[in-house]
Amino acid sequence: MDGEAGFLVEPESAEDLADKLRTLLGDGELRHRMGEVGKLRVQTVLGKKVR
């Protein structure tokens, strides 16, 4: 799951969180892809229609 719809971050690690945020800020395609995967997960698991 890590890297598909989001990232796992080491607990209490501001440095790890900052690294993951920098990755997302620098990669628009990755942000879009993760958003689409997350949207599909909500539709599949929760049965909710998402725009």
Residue pairs with C-beta under 8 A, 6 or more apart in sequence:
1 8
2 8
4 34
4 37
5 34
5 37
5 38
5 41
6 34
6 38
7 20
7 23
7 24
9 16
9 17
9 20
10 16
23 30
24 30
24 31
24 34
39 50
42 48
42 50
43 49
43 50
